[in-house]
């Protein structure tokens, strides 16, 4: 075994075992004996301290019998080595320098720095992505590297993840173009500064925008950051009217220079954010996708609920297409939102567990719309929709202000989100945009701000708020709730829906109408999963695949309210949203890369049969490449299969047309149908799981853990 040693002590760790023969192992480094180890018959784990000069070395392991090498006998001696590992307190970074660059490298003109993804206190290091050394270079259709110098990066900036052009002083970016009429230049600029760094009082970096035409060259923008000492705002946005240069061919240069007083010891990184030239047009197309986490369809008035929980959403549904039978691809947040935004079933994206990150090679709705010229922004509740899981793919700006990674769960999250969304829409109403809005407001704990929390409560209600998951975990056995207590819990859940409707949905619709862009906007309202209230002797979500956890609303207001008033019964899926958006906008996209299909044929009556949904759930305690629970359908017949390794542990079959609440298991009379659907699922999972996705493990910093703890996901 050949290995590289750093300039630090090493520990050699070996796991091995032998058969019945007394056996020894002799360890050699560079053909020189280091030590001799006697092996036990069970697993043997040992370490050897090494002090080696830095560079390449060779490790050899030789078996010995009774101190001498022997062979023969009825059963030959065997040594099985399980693991060989070299451990060091120092990281070793191996890189190669081209021959023509070696001279300048030896003169110290090339400098590398490596930063761990975690800080000492367990928080994620915001500088780690900036100095990432290991990466895969992407090649475009012309066989040219895309972003070869890693100038374009995603960085975490407070509670937001943004696309930036890294611009260390001294740097220049030049763009030549012919300016259209009424052109506007919009951009951001900022700094990342380590906590222990003190920037100069007159600014750490100077940002300039220079415009050159045939006649002259002039600086049209100049600013330094920070603007004053102790200034905590290291990010700014600007907008410059270029109509004076319309029709001219110009060169625009973005320049970053260091301030006179900046020391090389300052750990300060300067950048530009999303420089954009556009022509303001209110009639430009717009897409807004709203995900109301944990909202079951049958608790909305427009889906037949007896209570008035959603008057504004009900009114919107009359301007829209309402799909009556929509199925989520999982019953908890992370995999279901992955399916929604990437149009893949769980077996295809393979995000089953709470420490898995979405494969960065997968195209998303945001990345497709970004390539088509849309401005993609997101405001979310964080948690399992945090950018840390890869949801920022394709978004220029992915913000988590309504709770997010760096704040506790807010009881007025929907109202805060409404304010963020309203301000952003007003500022960007003249651009084509894609806006993704997500909130945990309806998700437990049920803690609506007063007086909203009492909207549906009886006078003698036991609880005016409840963190149900924590309450259930506080009991050694499952508590026996009375019918009144169950209704009390449902009342609090319904209050969350009412509050979300009256703040977020109402505000969103009013903003779109007051800005005059309601007609141009494709507005989609949905959810990732439902919630159970003991219908099948369980609570909350992420536990089963029954209707109360899988059936979600889907209301689509098309541009100019096309198709308004349609209520459609065929079963459809969350994965169908992405293709529907792309085909509505008449944008080309790689349809074969997605499992969803456009809903336009269903809306236009060209498709009337139920689509096949595949929903699943993995056991979070035992990691397995196959899910533990799977559900699918053939028309109205639904099968739920619980697996135990390679066998069926339990099977349930329901006729949803006759038994919509799944009370009568038809296994005895429909066993053959169940086995047929099981074989179909087995074939599907074999094919999909044969293609392994790059679902890297995520680092959960303590503040994200706090958010997940507040939502009841972790203890």
FENNOR-V458996 format. One record per pair of residues at least 12 apart in sequence whose ideal C-beta (glycine too) atoms are under 8 Angstrom apart, sorted by the first residue. I is the first residue (numbers start at 1). J is the second residue. Records with the same first field share a line. If there is no record, write none. Layout:
I = J ; J
//
This chain:
1 = 58 ; 59 ; 60 ; 84
2 = 56 ; 57 ; 58 ; 59
3 = 56 ; 57 ; 58 ; 59 ; 86
4 = 54 ; 55 ; 56 ; 57 ; 92 ; 94
5 = 50 ; 52 ; 53 ; 54 ; 55 ; 56 ; 57 ; 86 ; 88 ; 92
6 = 54 ; 88 ; 90 ; 91 ; 92
7 = 54 ; 90
8 = 88 ; 89 ; 90
9 = 49 ; 50 ; 51 ; 88 ; 89
10 = 49 ; 50 ; 51 ; 52 ; 86 ; 87 ; 88
11 = 47 ; 48 ; 49 ; 50 ; 86 ; 87 ; 88
12 = 27 ; 47 ; 48 ; 49 ; 50 ; 59 ; 84 ; 85 ; 86
13 = 45 ; 46 ; 47 ; 83 ; 84 ; 85 ; 86 ; 87
14 = 27 ; 37 ; 45 ; 46 ; 47 ; 48 ; 61 ; 81 ; 83 ; 84 ; 85
15 = 43 ; 44 ; 45 ; 81 ; 82 ; 83
16 = 39 ; 43 ; 44 ; 79 ; 80 ; 81 ; 82
17 = 39 ; 40 ; 41 ; 42 ; 43 ; 44 ; 79 ; 80 ; 82
18 = 39 ; 40 ; 41 ; 77 ; 78 ; 79 ; 80
19 = 41 ; 75 ; 77 ; 78
20 = 41 ; 75
21 = 65 ; 73 ; 75 ; 77 ; 78
22 = 38 ; 65 ; 66
23 = 38 ; 39 ; 63 ; 64 ; 65 ; 77 ; 79
24 = 36 ; 37 ; 38 ; 39 ; 63 ; 64 ; 65 ; 66 ; 67
25 = 37 ; 39 ; 61 ; 62 ; 63 ; 64 ; 79
26 = 61 ; 62 ; 63 ; 64
27 = 48 ; 59 ; 60 ; 61
28 = 59 ; 60 ; 61 ; 62
29 = 50 ; 52 ; 57 ; 58 ; 59 ; 60
30 = 57 ; 58
31 = 58 ; 60
34 = 48 ; 50
35 = 48
36 = 64 ; 67
39 = 79
43 = 82
59 = 84
61 = 81 ; 84
63 = 77 ; 79
65 = 77
91 = 114
93 = 112 ; 114 ; 133
95 = 112 ; 133
97 = 110
112 = 133
113 = 131
114 = 131 ; 133
115 = 127 ; 128 ; 131
116 = 128
117 = 699
118 = 699 ; 701
121 = 702
122 = 701 ; 702
123 = 701 ; 702 ; 703
124 = 156 ; 388 ; 699 ; 701
126 = 155 ; 156 ; 157 ; 192
127 = 192 ; 194 ; 267 ; 269
129 = 153 ; 154 ; 155 ; 156
130 = 153 ; 155 ; 166 ; 192 ; 269
132 = 150
135 = 150
150 = 166
151 = 165 ; 166
152 = 164 ; 165 ; 166
153 = 166 ; 271
154 = 392
155 = 192 ; 271
156 = 387
157 = 190 ; 192 ; 235
158 = 406
159 = 382 ; 399 ; 400 ; 401 ; 404 ; 405 ; 406 ; 407
160 = 397 ; 398 ; 399 ; 400 ; 401
161 = 387 ; 392 ; 395 ; 397 ; 398 ; 399
162 = 188 ; 273 ; 274 ; 396 ; 397 ; 398
163 = 273 ; 274 ; 395 ; 396 ; 397
164 = 190 ; 271 ; 272 ; 273 ; 274
165 = 254 ; 271 ; 272 ; 273 ; 275
166 = 269 ; 270 ; 271
167 = 254 ; 256 ; 270 ; 271 ; 272
168 = 256 ; 269 ; 270
169 = 205 ; 206 ; 256 ; 257 ; 258 ; 262 ; 270
170 = 255 ; 256 ; 257 ; 258
171 = 255 ; 256
172 = 253 ; 254 ; 255 ; 256
173 = 253 ; 254 ; 272 ; 275
174 = 251 ; 252 ; 253
175 = 251 ; 252 ; 253 ; 275
176 = 249 ; 250 ; 251 ; 252
177 = 249 ; 250 ; 252 ; 277
178 = 247 ; 248 ; 249 ; 250
179 = 242 ; 245 ; 246 ; 247 ; 248 ; 249 ; 250 ; 277
180 = 246 ; 247 ; 279
181 = 243 ; 246 ; 247 ; 279
182 = 243 ; 246 ; 279 ; 280
183 = 242 ; 243 ; 245 ; 246 ; 277 ; 278 ; 279
184 = 239 ; 240 ; 241 ; 242 ; 277 ; 278 ; 279 ; 280
185 = 209 ; 239 ; 240 ; 242 ; 252 ; 275 ; 276 ; 277
186 = 237 ; 238 ; 239 ; 240 ; 274 ; 275 ; 276 ; 277 ; 278
187 = 209 ; 237 ; 238 ; 254 ; 272 ; 273 ; 274 ; 275 ; 276
188 = 235 ; 236 ; 237 ; 238 ; 272 ; 273 ; 274
189 = 207 ; 223 ; 225 ; 235 ; 236 ; 238 ; 270 ; 271 ; 272 ; 273
190 = 225 ; 234 ; 235 ; 236 ; 270 ; 271 ; 273
191 = 204 ; 205 ; 225 ; 226 ; 234 ; 235 ; 268 ; 269 ; 270 ; 271
192 = 234 ; 268 ; 269 ; 271
193 = 234 ; 266 ; 267 ; 268 ; 269
194 = 267 ; 268
197 = 266 ; 267 ; 268
198 = 266
199 = 226 ; 229 ; 262 ; 266 ; 268
200 = 259 ; 261 ; 262 ; 266
201 = 228 ; 229 ; 261
202 = 224 ; 259 ; 260 ; 261
203 = 224 ; 225 ; 226 ; 227 ; 259
204 = 224 ; 225 ; 226 ; 258 ; 259 ; 262 ; 266 ; 268 ; 270
205 = 224 ; 225 ; 256 ; 257 ; 258 ; 259 ; 262 ; 268 ; 270
206 = 222 ; 223 ; 224 ; 256 ; 257 ; 258 ; 259
207 = 221 ; 222 ; 223 ; 224 ; 225 ; 254 ; 255 ; 256 ; 270 ; 272
208 = 221 ; 222 ; 253 ; 254 ; 255 ; 256 ; 257
209 = 221 ; 222 ; 240 ; 252 ; 253 ; 254 ; 255
210 = 252 ; 253 ; 255
211 = 242 ; 245 ; 250 ; 251 ; 252 ; 253
212 = 250 ; 251 ; 252 ; 253
213 = 245 ; 248 ; 249 ; 250 ; 251
214 = 248 ; 249
220 = 240
221 = 238 ; 240
223 = 236 ; 238
224 = 259
225 = 270
235 = 273
237 = 273
242 = 277
252 = 277
254 = 272 ; 275
256 = 270 ; 272
273 = 396
274 = 396 ; 397
276 = 375
278 = 431
280 = 430 ; 431
281 = 430 ; 431 ; 432
282 = 429 ; 430 ; 515 ; 516 ; 517 ; 520
283 = 520
284 = 430 ; 431 ; 432 ; 433 ; 520
285 = 374 ; 432 ; 520 ; 522 ; 559 ; 585
286 = 432 ; 433 ; 434 ; 435 ; 517 ; 520 ; 521 ; 522
287 = 369 ; 374 ; 433 ; 434 ; 435 ; 521 ; 522 ; 524 ; 581 ; 585
288 = 434 ; 435 ; 436 ; 437 ; 508 ; 512 ; 521 ; 522 ; 523 ; 524
289 = 365 ; 434 ; 435 ; 436 ; 437 ; 524 ; 526 ; 577 ; 581
290 = 437 ; 438 ; 504 ; 505 ; 508 ; 523 ; 524 ; 525 ; 526
291 = 337 ; 340 ; 385 ; 436 ; 437 ; 438 ; 439 ; 526 ; 527 ; 528
292 = 439 ; 441 ; 442 ; 500 ; 504 ; 525 ; 526 ; 527 ; 553
293 = 333 ; 381 ; 385 ; 438 ; 439 ; 440 ; 441 ; 442 ; 443 ; 527 ; 528 ; 529
294 = 440 ; 442 ; 443 ; 444 ; 527 ; 528 ; 529 ; 530 ; 531 ; 541
295 = 442 ; 497 ; 527 ; 530 ; 552 ; 553
296 = 527 ; 530 ; 531 ; 548 ; 549 ; 551 ; 552
297 = 324 ; 326 ; 527 ; 530 ; 551 ; 552 ; 553
298 = 548 ; 551
299 = 493 ; 494 ; 497
300 = 313 ; 314 ; 497 ; 553
301 = 313 ; 314
302 = 314 ; 317 ; 322 ; 553 ; 555
303 = 322 ; 324 ; 553
307 = 456 ; 494
308 = 498
309 = 494 ; 497 ; 498 ; 501
310 = 497 ; 498 ; 501 ; 505
311 = 501 ; 502
312 = 501 ; 502 ; 505 ; 506 ; 509
313 = 501 ; 505 ; 525 ; 555
315 = 509
316 = 505 ; 509 ; 523 ; 525 ; 555 ; 557
317 = 555
318 = 564 ; 565
319 = 557 ; 561 ; 564
320 = 523 ; 555 ; 556 ; 557 ; 558 ; 561 ; 563 ; 564
321 = 555 ; 556 ; 557 ; 558 ; 563 ; 564 ; 566 ; 567 ; 568 ; 599 ; 603
322 = 553 ; 554 ; 555 ; 566 ; 567 ; 568
323 = 554 ; 555 ; 556 ; 568 ; 572 ; 599 ; 602
324 = 567 ; 568 ; 569
325 = 551 ; 569 ; 570 ; 571 ; 572 ; 610
326 = 526 ; 551 ; 552 ; 553 ; 554 ; 571 ; 572 ; 573 ; 574
327 = 550 ; 551 ; 552 ; 571 ; 572 ; 573 ; 574 ; 613 ; 615
328 = 340 ; 527 ; 528 ; 529 ; 530 ; 549 ; 550 ; 551 ; 552 ; 573 ; 574 ; 615
329 = 345 ; 346 ; 573 ; 574 ; 575 ; 613 ; 614 ; 615 ; 616
330 = 346 ; 529 ; 615 ; 616 ; 617
331 = 529 ; 530 ; 541 ; 542 ; 543 ; 544 ; 545 ; 549 ; 550 ; 615 ; 617
332 = 384 ; 528 ; 529 ; 541 ; 542 ; 617
333 = 383 ; 384 ; 385 ; 528 ; 529
334 = 351 ; 354 ; 356 ; 384 ; 385 ; 389
335 = 349 ; 351 ; 352
336 = 528 ; 529 ; 574
337 = 384 ; 385 ; 391 ; 438 ; 528
338 = 351 ; 358 ; 389 ; 391
339 = 574 ; 575
340 = 526 ; 528 ; 574 ; 575 ; 577
341 = 364 ; 365 ; 366 ; 391 ; 436 ; 578
342 = 358 ; 362 ; 363 ; 364 ; 365 ; 578 ; 594
343 = 365 ; 575 ; 576 ; 577 ; 578 ; 579 ; 594 ; 595 ; 596
344 = 362 ; 575 ; 594 ; 595 ; 596
345 = 575 ; 595 ; 614 ; 616 ; 688
346 = 614 ; 615 ; 616 ; 627
347 = 614 ; 616 ; 627 ; 684 ; 685 ; 688 ; 689
348 = 595 ; 688 ; 691 ; 693
349 = 362 ; 693 ; 695
350 = 689 ; 692 ; 693 ; 695
351 = 389 ; 693 ; 695
352 = 618 ; 627
353 = 618 ; 620 ; 623
354 = 384 ; 620 ; 708 ; 713 ; 714
355 = 697 ; 698 ; 700
356 = 389 ; 695 ; 696 ; 697 ; 698
357 = 388 ; 389 ; 390 ; 695 ; 696 ; 697 ; 698
358 = 389 ; 390 ; 391 ; 393 ; 695
359 = 390 ; 693 ; 694 ; 695
360 = 390 ; 393 ; 694
361 = 694
362 = 393 ; 693
363 = 394 ; 589 ; 590 ; 593
364 = 393 ; 394 ; 578
365 = 394 ; 434 ; 577 ; 578 ; 581
366 = 378 ; 393 ; 394 ; 395 ; 434 ; 436
367 = 393 ; 394
368 = 394 ; 578 ; 582 ; 587 ; 589
369 = 394 ; 434 ; 581 ; 587
370 = 394 ; 395 ; 396 ; 434
372 = 585 ; 587
373 = 432
374 = 432 ; 433 ; 434
375 = 396 ; 428 ; 431 ; 432 ; 433 ; 434
376 = 394 ; 395 ; 396 ; 397 ; 433 ; 434 ; 436
377 = 395 ; 396 ; 397 ; 398 ; 399 ; 424 ; 428 ; 433 ; 434 ; 435 ; 436
378 = 391 ; 392 ; 395 ; 397 ; 398 ; 399 ; 435 ; 436 ; 437 ; 438
379 = 399 ; 400 ; 401 ; 402 ; 417 ; 420 ; 421 ; 424 ; 435 ; 436 ; 437 ; 438
380 = 398 ; 399 ; 400 ; 402 ; 404 ; 436 ; 437 ; 438 ; 439
381 = 400 ; 402 ; 403 ; 404 ; 413 ; 417 ; 438 ; 439 ; 440 ; 441
382 = 400 ; 402 ; 403 ; 404 ; 405 ; 704 ; 707
383 = 403 ; 440 ; 704 ; 707 ; 708 ; 711 ; 713
384 = 708 ; 711 ; 713
385 = 438
386 = 400 ; 404 ; 405 ; 704 ; 707
387 = 400 ; 405
388 = 405 ; 698 ; 699 ; 700 ; 704
389 = 698
395 = 436
399 = 420
401 = 416 ; 420
402 = 414 ; 416 ; 417 ; 420 ; 439 ; 440
403 = 440 ; 707 ; 710
404 = 707
405 = 701 ; 703 ; 704 ; 707
406 = 703
407 = 707
408 = 706 ; 707 ; 710
409 = 440 ; 445 ; 707 ; 710 ; 711
411 = 447 ; 448 ; 449
412 = 449 ; 503
413 = 439 ; 440 ; 441
414 = 439 ; 441 ; 499 ; 500 ; 503 ; 504
415 = 499 ; 503 ; 504
417 = 437 ; 439 ; 441 ; 504
418 = 503 ; 504 ; 507 ; 508
419 = 507
421 = 435 ; 437 ; 504 ; 507 ; 508 ; 511
422 = 507 ; 508 ; 511
425 = 511 ; 512 ; 515 ; 517
426 = 511 ; 515
429 = 515 ; 516 ; 517
437 = 504 ; 508
439 = 500 ; 504
440 = 711
441 = 496 ; 499 ; 500 ; 504
442 = 493 ; 496 ; 497 ; 500
443 = 711
444 = 466 ; 467 ; 468 ; 469 ; 531 ; 540 ; 711 ; 712
445 = 465 ; 466 ; 467 ; 468 ; 469 ; 470 ; 710 ; 712
446 = 465 ; 466 ; 467 ; 468 ; 489 ; 492 ; 493 ; 495 ; 496
447 = 465 ; 466 ; 467
448 = 465 ; 492 ; 495 ; 496 ; 498 ; 499
449 = 499
450 = 464
452 = 495 ; 498 ; 499 ; 502
453 = 465 ; 492 ; 495
454 = 495
455 = 494 ; 495 ; 498 ; 499
456 = 491 ; 492 ; 494 ; 495 ; 498
457 = 488 ; 491 ; 492 ; 495
458 = 484 ; 487 ; 488 ; 491
461 = 488 ; 491
462 = 484 ; 485 ; 488
463 = 488 ; 489 ; 492
464 = 492
465 = 492
466 = 489 ; 492
467 = 712
468 = 489 ; 539 ; 540 ; 712
469 = 539 ; 540 ; 712
470 = 712
472 = 539
473 = 715
481 = 534
486 = 533 ; 534
489 = 533
490 = 533
493 = 531 ; 533
505 = 525
508 = 523
519 = 559 ; 560 ; 561
520 = 559 ; 560
521 = 557 ; 559
522 = 556 ; 557 ; 558 ; 559 ; 581 ; 584 ; 585
523 = 556 ; 557
524 = 554 ; 555 ; 556 ; 557 ; 577 ; 581
525 = 553 ; 554 ; 555
526 = 552 ; 553 ; 554 ; 555 ; 574 ; 577
527 = 552 ; 553
528 = 552 ; 574
529 = 541 ; 542 ; 549 ; 550 ; 552
530 = 547 ; 548 ; 549 ; 550 ; 551 ; 552
531 = 548 ; 549
532 = 544 ; 546 ; 548 ; 549
533 = 548
535 = 548 ; 661
536 = 548 ; 662
540 = 712
542 = 617
543 = 617
544 = 617 ; 629 ; 640
545 = 615 ; 616 ; 617 ; 629 ; 630 ; 631 ; 640
546 = 640 ; 662
547 = 656 ; 660 ; 661 ; 662
550 = 615 ; 631
552 = 574
554 = 572 ; 574 ; 577
556 = 580 ; 599
558 = 584
559 = 584
563 = 603
566 = 603
568 = 602 ; 603
570 = 602 ; 607 ; 608 ; 609 ; 610 ; 611
571 = 610 ; 611 ; 613 ; 633
572 = 599 ; 602 ; 611
573 = 596 ; 611 ; 613
574 = 596
575 = 594 ; 595 ; 596
576 = 596 ; 597 ; 598 ; 599 ; 611
577 = 596
578 = 594 ; 596
579 = 591 ; 594 ; 596 ; 597 ; 598 ; 599
580 = 596 ; 598 ; 599 ; 600
582 = 598
583 = 598 ; 600
584 = 598 ; 600
597 = 611
609 = 635
610 = 633 ; 635 ; 636
612 = 632 ; 633 ; 634
613 = 631 ; 632 ; 633
614 = 630 ; 631 ; 632 ; 681 ; 684
615 = 630 ; 631 ; 632
616 = 629 ; 630 ; 631
617 = 629
625 = 689
626 = 643 ; 685 ; 689
627 = 643
628 = 642 ; 643
629 = 641 ; 642 ; 643
630 = 643 ; 681 ; 685
632 = 677 ; 680 ; 681
633 = 656 ; 677
634 = 673 ; 677
636 = 655 ; 656 ; 657 ; 658
637 = 653 ; 654 ; 655 ; 656 ; 670 ; 673 ; 677
638 = 653 ; 654 ; 655 ; 656 ; 662
639 = 651 ; 652 ; 653 ; 673 ; 674 ; 677 ; 678
640 = 652 ; 653 ; 654
641 = 674 ; 678 ; 681
648 = 678
651 = 667 ; 671 ; 674 ; 678
652 = 665 ; 667
653 = 665 ; 666 ; 667 ; 670 ; 671 ; 673 ; 674
654 = 666
//
